[in-house]
């Protein structure tokens, strides 16, 4: 994952399988930043989905709900993404 996300990827706790991806609108002068924290339970991927936590104070309401729903759909229906 580090080779894909580079500096945006960080390991918070490797033993507990907690990771973070930091996404910004501009690397030089970011105005909007979102941190996506992902925890992989021991049962992942067989019977449990990843647990997501979004840290983006500027993301509110329906936009936040839509993004959260999209993340859940990725786990529930990965073949749907291929269409």
Secondary structure, 3 states (H helix, E strand, C coil): CHHHHHHHEEEEECCCCEEEEEEECCCCCCCCEEEEEEECCCCCCCCCCCEEEEECCCCCHHHHHHHHHHHHHHHHCHHHHHC
